[in-house]
């Protein structure tokens, strides 16, 4: 199973290109976790935390 993660640092940015690249790599859209509006310096990234948890569990939540 493939797990995807996409992030944009501002709310005005679009995740479409990242989602399209993940889909082209074979990642199911239901297995893509997203953080929107979070800069790279923020430690708390809920989408990344969920993606890592899905990797550990072996199934998307």
C-alpha positions in Angstrom: 0.0 0.0 0.0 1.2 3.5 -0.9 0.7 6.4 1.5 1.0 10.0 0.3 1.6 13.3 2.0 1.1 16.8 0.5 1.8 20.2 2.2 1.4 23.8 1.3 2.8 26.6 3.5 0.1 29.2 2.8 -3.6 29.0 2.4 -3.4 30.6 -1.0 -1.3 27.8 -2.5 -2.9 24.9 -4.3 -2.3 21.2 -3.6 -3.4 20.0 -7.1 0.0 19.5 -8.6 1.1 17.5 -5.5 -2.1 15.4 -5.5 -1.7 14.7 -9.3 1.9 13.6 -8.8 0.9 11.3 -6.0 -1.9 9.8 -8.1 0.5 9.3 -11.0 2.8 7.4 -8.6 -0.1 5.1 -7.8 -1.2 6.5 -4.5 -5.0 6.1 -3.9 -6.6 9.5 -3.2 -8.0 8.1 0.1 -4.4 7.4 1.2 -3.2 11.0 0.8 -2.8 13.1 3.9 -2.6 16.9 3.7 -1.4 19.8 5.7 -2.5 23.2 4.3 -1.3 26.5 5.5 1.6 25.2 7.7 5.1 26.5 7.2 8.1 24.2 7.2 9.1 25.4 10.6 5.9 24.3 12.3 6.5 21.1 14.3 2.8 20.2 14.7 1.6 18.8 11.3 -1.5 16.8 11.8 -1.5 15.4 8.2 2.0 14.2 8.5 1.2 12.6 11.9 -1.8 10.8 10.3 0.3 9.6 7.3 3.0 8.2 9.6 0.3 6.5 11.7 -1.1 5.0 8.6 2.3 3.7 7.7 2.7 2.1 11.1 -0.8 0.6 11.0 -0.5 -0.6 7.4 -3.9 0.8 6.4 -5.2 4.4 5.9 -7.4 5.7 8.6 
